[in-house]
Structures are given as structure tokens and as C-alpha cells.
Amino acid sequence: MSLEDRVRETFAPGGLLSRTVQEFKSRDGQTEMAGSIARTIDDGGVLVVEAGTGIGKTFAYLVPVLLSGARVLLSTATKTLQDQLHGRDLPLLIKTLGLPVRSALLKGRGSYLCLQRLQTARQQHHVSAYGALRTLAKIESWALLTGTGDLAELPGLDERSPLIPLVTSTRENCLGAQCPQFRACHVNQARREALAADVVVINHHLFFADLAVRESGMAELLPTVRTVIFDEAHQLNETGVQFLGKQLSTGQLLDFARDLLASGLQHARGLADWQALSGTVERTARDLRLVVGKPLSGGKLRWVGAAPDPIDAALWQQSLAAVKVSCRLALEALSAVGETAPDLARLCERASGFVDRIDFFAASCASDSVRWLDVGSQLSLVESPLDIAETVRTRLLGSSTEPGSQRSWIFTSATLGEDASLKWFTESCGLTEAEILKVRSPFDYASQAAVYVPVHLSRPGVPGHSLQVAQLVASAAAAIGGRTLVLTTTLRALRTVSEALQQQFTNSGSLEILVQGQQSRRELMDRFRLGDGGGRAGCVLVASASFWEGFDVPGDALQLLVIDKLPFPPPNDPLVEARSKRLEERGRSVFNDYFIPEAVVALKQGAGRLIRRETDQGILVVCDTRLALMGYGKRLLAALPAMKKLGSEEEFAQALSGLTRTSTTDSHWS
């Protein structure tokens, strides 16, 4: 029996999954996807699958790879999804299928406790506050018990904690084999387990980070793997370009200055003026930041000449040269004492790397890349390729395989484009020759969901638009007792909408307004999913960025999804500008071939938060009149699931009243 036959038998009505997995329901689309993956595993090659929401794509790729018996690398978008795959889905299917399969979880080194840095963390001035010391004590106690060192397993540790960088390592500050804790290192332990496992679960960031520098992990692991699967593959291109270029940040320089002072005084006191050297690196890094100034904070600056626009080129080059001098002075001092301690040897390598990267950014940008300056509390100098197509073609698909075998590459996501060839994804990822499969969602969107475009609102960009969005949300959310997610395309809109809603509902307490950035992402998701049960008020969550995808709220907790405007790429973003210029040079339409496809994928991702089960009901509101009034609006609407169209405020109000529960509390906008 072929692998495909075994897979189809497993998914069939009355098959093994139906008999043993609670809530499993045989779906034609899921079986079709699983069968195609099984054929690709057997024959080798490249398969791209767009699997609509509700297909059950995780089981559709896990069952074939487990039954194949081949070594498999699974890469997904986030560490949260990694934990779900390794901690829930894989153990369930391995047990169900009765297979002797060993799985392993591998994350980037920043996810694991560094025992060496933990020993020195109390010496850092960052932990002098009582709250930080208390958190550090909690980490120290946990360190004695953990078997993995994965900080995600430590209850109550905020992923935004400033302590995390002090107790984890980076590629720059890791001591490698010279570390006194090398044998007990959690990172090395995770890598050893990955090399011995049949199925290894990683994330896209780790994959491309290791691919870019060949630091460890993938360089050894990838050649031994028969099948590679990328889930949430729509994020691959943007993730890849982050790591396939070069970066230098003032934050890295400040970390280096801090480590230089601590290690110099500990291992080579009196052999150099470590305080002066550290202070010079810190001062020149801060001076470089000051060259940009406060008015430009919070964005990306175009960089096509000698300096980012609109910074004075002479002043920029002078400041960059000063940073280089400070790093070179540190390098000279470290070179003289580097052999006395592993810490100093690693610092010497870091200083040398900074000098090389400063030289790189002092020269002109490569013709096939784009360069920009990220401006925040720190500066990040970035140069990256425009996409990952060439890297995928040459370094992945063109890489060697085991003798006598053909490697299989499988890419899947709920949203990969709008056309039959999925050009939005395949072109940027170098997969134009791949086999394409599109599997429709099993949900009956026409009866489960409706879409409404309030044409009475101002056009986005007109002053007052965000306040009008807040007014609509306040009225509608009050009518259904919360259960509303608002997705904004900008942080400015997020602030305006959330502040208006908080002003409206804080005093009454009838609705709880949750805002991205005011709590951790995990806390916001957990609270929103609780809804209004147990005497709690109903919720409205106002969010942006990461909440457009990967946020799963099945059931009644989410029944109204409001998007403030169409998610077109920001035209002034340097990467967007460079990609647009390349299309123009090729004689293509930037708007039709880039801006519209980008908006389609983002809109589909956002809209996908609404319906997560066959029993869900909800309304999608897109507060952008262009969707109804502009010609390209039809193209965007056609890319969405076939929801019922609501044509008026009266129809919208009637649809709201038909949702699961209703309330009239605070229905008046004041």
C-alpha cells in the first residue's frame, strides 16, 4: 500500500482518526491536502498548499510525515505555534498512530536560560530594583529544576521582561566551547536532542538566522532531513529578508560596552583602562543616536546615499567613524589579553565584527539590496535583499540531498495569494515551478458570516476617521455585550480608537477595553477569550500588528471584527519603495502587482480571525469606503470568503441583533 493510500485510509470516515481522536471530523479538503503531501514525500519536489481556515492543515501534514518514517523538519511562524505543535499535536498523533517517533523542539538561543550569564546577572545595574531582584530570584530557583531551560516554561515570566537579555545569550556574547557551563548548556542540549530526533520543530526566525550565518543547528541538521515543511509560510519572505542581510544596532554596541567593562575588570584588571574604553564605546554609540534626533523617532529612514535621509552626510559619517575608532581601541586592548579568558576572546571577536560591519555600512549599498535606518530608542542600520527568491532557489532547493533520495519541500498557509498560481507567495519565495494546491475552507460563510462596509464614514486619511470608527465600535459592541476585536493598520489609529473607547466605557464598567501594549500579548488573548463569563464584563480588544494573524478565538467570545482601513503597504517604507522601483523597471504595475496583492493577503489574514469553527457566527466590518466605491474594491472583496453582504446601517443593526446574545447597555455614544 502506498503512503498516499495509507494516509487516505487514516483520514477516511470511520478510519483511525475518526475512531480515536475526539472532535475529529473527516473533511474532503483535509484528505485531499494530506494525499498531495504524501505524494510529494514519496516523489520529492516542491508543493505549495493554500489551505482555507478550518481545513485542519496541521493534521493534514503531520499524518503523512509521521507515516512516511522519514526525518522531518517542521518550521512554523512563532514560538507559540512551536510549543503547540510539539506539546499537543505531535504527541497526540504519535500516540494515535502508534509509531516509535522521537520529536524535539529547537528554538533560538534567546529562548533558553544561559547558566553562565545567570551567574553574573546580579552584578548588572539593571537588576537593582526590588521587582527585578524578585524576578531574578524566581529565575534562579527555576534554574535548579528545569530540564530544558526554555523560559516559556517559567510561569509568570513576562516575555517583555528586561531581565531576559541578561540571562540569555546571543550569537555575539556566547562563549561556545570555552564556556565553563558548556556541558550543561541548555542550547547545546536542545541541539543534541534535535540531531537525534525523527521530527524537529523549529521556527522561521531560527531557520533563516542559522541559514544566514551557518552558526550551528541547521548546518548540521538540514542535510540529514528528508522532508521540510513550512507552516504559516506566508511569513517566510518577510522573515527571511530580516536575516539574509546585515544589521548593526546601537543597542548591540551598548551591550558590548557593558560586557567589556564587566569582563575587563573581572579578568584583566589593571591591564587596560576598561572603564575609559567602555565609556568611549557607549558615548560614541549614543552620539550616533543623537545625530538622528528625536523628531525622527519611530520610523524607517530611506538610505540611498552616504547617509540616511535627511541626516547631514558629513555629520553621520563622522559619527560612524567615531564608533569605529572606539571599537578598534577596544579591539586592540582585547587582543593583548584575549587568551587569558574565554569572555575576553569572545569580546575580541565581537569588536572585530563591529569594525567590519561599520566598514560595510560606510560603503555603498549593493545593487540588489535595500538599505535603511530603523529609528527608535536605539538605531538599527539594516541592509537586506528585496526578497528571498534567490536564496531559496540556490541554497534550499539547490542544496544537496542524501544519496539515492529526493528531498521534499512543502509550504502551507491559510493565505498565500489571490490567483490560481499564488504569485504573491511563489514569486517572492522563488517557487514559481512548484506544484500548487488550493483547498477551500469547509465553513459555510454565507450563513455563518456577513461583511459590512459603512459608506457613511469618512474616507481613511480624513481627520476624524478614527473617531468615527470608535463611535461605530462603541455602539455595535454595546449592542452585543462586547465580543469585539478591532484591528488597526497603524499605531496612531490604535491610540485614537482605544482612547475614545476607554473614555466612553471606563466609568460605567459595562465593557472592558483591552489595548495592545498595555498588557502582554498572552494576557490580552487569555482575557479576551474568557469573554463575559463568570460575572466579567464583555470585552473589546483594540490591537494592531501581530493580532492580525495567529490569534484564535473560537466560539462566542468574538462575533464582531472591525478593521479600520484597507491594509495597503506603507508607500514610504524603504523596502516597499525598493520593491516598487524594481517592478517599475520591469514594466509592471506597482499598484496591481504589489499593493493590491499585499492588501489582499493582509485583509484575508485579518478577516480569518472571525470564523474559526463550523458553529461560529460573526460580522466583519471594514471601515474603508474604497472597498465599496473604488473599482479595485471588487477585487479585494472577491478575495474574501463568500460572506453575506450588508448594504445599509439598518441591515447591519439587524445582523447584530441576530447574534448569540444581545445587550443595550451603554448603547448611546456620548
ABEGO torsion letter per residue (X at the ends): XBAAAAAAAAABBGBAAAAABBGBBBBAAAAAAAAAAAAAAAAEEBBBBBBBBGAGAAAAAAAAAAAAGBBBBBBBABAAAAAAAAAAAAAAAAAAAGBBBBBBBBBBAAABBBAAAAAAAAABAAAABAAAAAAAAAAAAAAAABAAGBAAABBGBBAABAAAAAABBBAAABAEAABAAAAABAAAAAAAAAAABABBBBBAAAAAAAAAAGABGAAAAAAABABBBBBGAAAAAAAAAAAABBBBBAAAAAAAAAAAAAAAAAAABGABBAAAAAAAAAAAAAAAAAAAEAAABGBBBBBABABBOABBAAAAAAAAAAAAAAAAAAAAAAAAAAAABAAAAAAAAAAAAAAAAAAAAABBBBAABBBBBBBBABBBBBBBBABAAAAAAAAAAABBBBBGBBBBBBBBBABAEABAAGAAAAAAAGAAABBBBBBBBABBAAAABBBBBBAABBBBGBBGAAAAAAAAAAAAAAAAGEGBBBBBABAAAAAAAAAAAAAAAAAAGABBBBBBGABBAAAAAAAAAAEABGGBBBBBBBBBEAAABGBBBBEAABABBBBABBBBBBAABAAAAAAAAAAAAAGBBAAAAAAAAAAAAAAAAAAAAABABAABBBBBBBBBAAAAABAAAAAAAAABBBBBBBABAAAAAAAAAABABBBABGABBX
